Each structure stands twice: as C-alpha cells, then as structure tokens.
C-alpha cells in the first residue's frame, strides 16, 4: 500500500547581485581638518530592510501525476510514497549601498551612508491536486497540511527580515569610517562584507524553517495525511 504524504517544496533562495549606487565627495586639495572629519565616525548612516511577504496563492491547475513529477524532480519523492500536495516558495534578496568618501594625497576615507535591502518571498504557491473537489476530505486535509508549511515560511521571513537588519547594522558599524586604498577597492570590500552577511542570514533562515518543515512532514504527526480520508 502506498504511503500518502504531503510535502513542501522550497526553491533555493535567490540572492540578487547587489546594485551599488555611489555618491563620492572628492576634494583632492582639502585641508587636513576636512579629511579628519570625513574619517571620523559620522552619524546618520541607516539600514532599511523591506519585507516581502505576499499572501499565498492557491494553485489548482496540476493533477496528482504532475505534482508527484515536480516533487520527484526536486528529490522530495521517495520510493513507495505519493505526494498529495506541495508548497512552493522562492525567497529572494536585494541590496543597494550608498557611499561618501574623501581623498587627499595617499589617504582615502570611505563611509557607507545608507543600506537598502529587501528580504522575503518572491513567490509563495500552494499546489492542491485538481482531482480533489473543494470541501472534500482530501482537499481539506491537504490544504490544512500545506497551510502549516505556509505559516512556517511566512513566520520565518518576518523573523529573519529583522535579523538581517540587525546584522547589516552591525557590519555597517564595523565598516564606518574606513581608510581604504582607493574608492573602488573600498566599495568592493563593503559590498563583499554586506553580501556575506546576507548569505549567512539566509542560511540560518533555511536551516531553521527546514527543521520545522520536517516536523510537519513527520510520519504519525498531527499533520500526517495517512488514513485521514477513506479514499485518496
């Protein structure tokens, strides 16, 4: 007898290349006092993270065979099992940095003025097979299960958007102000630091929500679909 399960399918997070907007204040003949001012710690630097948290979209265009084929292509289908539904999510990030800097002689100072980032779902789809009529036992059981995966995904991006803002603020505080070899090299270093922070936070997010998804899919758990309905 086939074991009926419902799985979540989470697409690998997509980290968009950071768009860098540069504002450079350059004064080659600036007096030493001006240079000291730009290299000193400055107030006003800011970090904002826009949360992307769309409502889930219910998709009824696929049949059981197509859903199982999709699950198999992502390594979610085990021998002897049948997938009854899927939650598809795509998590994306983007980031832009704005700088100010001053060069005099061999000394170049650079600060990040503003970090603007986004984090969250680009897509969040719930796939319920079209064979299951609305309000049927099968439909209600699969939808209830998948909405638990949706809850985990949405709570996760809300939590980690805040975590990302705090981590970016920490990096900005470490970077500002910085004496650099050149404006170009300094901007590249800042970009690498910020993008590494985004990758680390995204990895923490993935690890946490995947552990919660595994609990939802655990055989014999409160959301196990096996035996919930007379006919699958």
N, C-alpha and C positions, 0 to 999 in steps of 0.2 A: 504494500500500500504506500502511495506517495505521501510524503510529509508536506503539508501545506504551510508555507511561511510567507511573511511579508517583509520586504527588505527596504532599506533606504539606500539610495544611490547618490553619493555626494561627489560631484565633479571636483577635480583637483583645483584648489584655489588659483586664480589667475592674478598675478601681480603685474599690473601695467607699469611700463617704464615711467619713471618719474619725469614729469615735464619741469624743466628748470627755467624759471624766469629770473633774470639777473638785473639788479639795479646796482651799478657800481659808481661810487663817488670817488673820483680820482683827482688828486691835486699834487702834482709832482713837485711843486715849489712850496708846498705847505710848510709852515713853521713847525718846529718840534712839538710845541704845545698842542697843535691840532692833531698831530699824529698820536700823541699820548692819549688824547681824548677819544679817538676812534678805537684805540686798542683797549681802553678801559672798559670794564663791564658796563653795559648800557641797558636801560630799562626799555619797556615797550615791545620786546620780542614776544611773539604769540604763536600758539599752536591751536588749530581747529581741526576736528575730525568730523566729517559729515557721515552720519549713519544711513546706510542703505538697507531698509527693512520693509520690502514690499509685502502686500498680502499674498498668501499662496494662491496659485492658480490651479483649479481642478481640471485635469485633462482626461477626457473620456474617449479619445479617438483611437486608442490602441486596444487590441484584443489580448487575451492571455498569452497567446503564442508570441506576439510581438514584444510584450513586456518581459517574458522569460528570455527571449533572444537578446534584448537590451541588457538584462541582468547578467546573462552569460558573458556578453562581450566585456563587461566590467568586472568579471571574476566573482560575482555575487551568487551564482547558481551552483549548488553542489549536487553531485550525483544522487538521484533518488528524491530530490526536493522539487517543489514547484513554487515559484514566486507568485504571489497573489496581487501585489501592488508595489509601487515604487515612489519614493520621494526624491526628486532631482533638485539639487541645489548647486549653484555656481557662486562662489564667493570671490569678490574682486576688490582690489585696492587701487588707489591712485594717489599721487602726491606731487605737490609743487613747492619749490623753495624760492624765497626772495632774499637777496643778499645786499649788504652795503660794505664798502671797503675803501681803503685809502693807501696809496703807495707814495713813498718818499725815499729816494735813493735805493738802497738794497733792502729796505724794510717794507713789507706789505702786511696790512692788518685786514682781517675779514670777519664779518659777523653775519649770522643768519637773522634776518629781520622777522620773517614770517614763514610758517609751515602750514600748508593747507592740504589735508588728506581726506580720503573717503575710505570707508570700510563697510562691507556688508554683502548682502545678496544682490546679484545682478538678476538672477532668476531663481524662483522657488516654485516648483511644479509638483503636484500630487497626481500620480497616474493610478486610476482605478479602471480595471478592465470593463470594456463596454458590454460584456456579457452579463454583468451584474446589474439588475434593474435597480433604480433608485428606491430607497427604503427597504430593499430586501435584506435578509440576514447577511448575505455575503457582502453586499455593498456597505452596510453599516459597520460590519466587523473590520473590513479592510480600511475604510475611511477613518475609523477610530484609531486604528494602529498607526496609519500614516500621519495623522494629525499629531500624534505624540512625537514623531520624528520632526515634524514642522516646529513644534513647541521647543524642542531641544535646539534646532537650528536658529530660531529667532532669538531665544534667550541667550544663546551663545554669541551671536553677533552684537547684541546690545551690550553684553558684558565686556566683550573684547574691543569694542569701539572706544570704551572708556579706558581700558588698559592701554590701548595703543596711544591715546592722547597723553597719558601719564608717562609712558616710555619715551615718546618723542620729546616731551618737555624735558625729561631727564637728559637726553642726548643733547638737546639744544643748550641746556645749561652747562654741559661739559665743553661744548664747542666754542661758545661765545665768551670773550672775543678770542681770535686765534691769529698768531703771526704765521704767515704762510710763505712758501717760496714764490708763488705767483697767484693771481686771482684764479686762473684756470685750474691750477693744481688744488688750491684750497676748496673751490667749489666741487671738484670731483671727489675730494675726501669727504666733504659734508654729505654729498649725495650717497656715497657708499655707506657711511655710518647710518643714515636715515633708512636706506633700503634694507640694510642688515637688520635693523630694529623691526621693520615691517615683517620681514621673513620670520624672525624669531617669534613675534607675537602671533602671526598666522599659524606657525607650527604648534604653539601652545593651544590655540583655539581648536585646531584639528584634533589634537590628542585628546582634549577634554570632551569634545562632542562625540568623537568616535567611541569613546568608552561608554557614554550614555546611550548611544545608538545600539551598542552591543547588548546592553541590559534590556532594552526594549525588545530586541530580537531573540532574547534568550528563550530556548525551548522550555515550556512549562511555566513561563512567566505570565503576568496578568494580561499581556497583550498577544499571547500566542494564539494564532487563529485555528490551530488544530482542534477539531471537534466542536468548534463554536457553532457551526451550521450543519444541517443534515446533509446537504448536497453542495459540493463545490464544483 
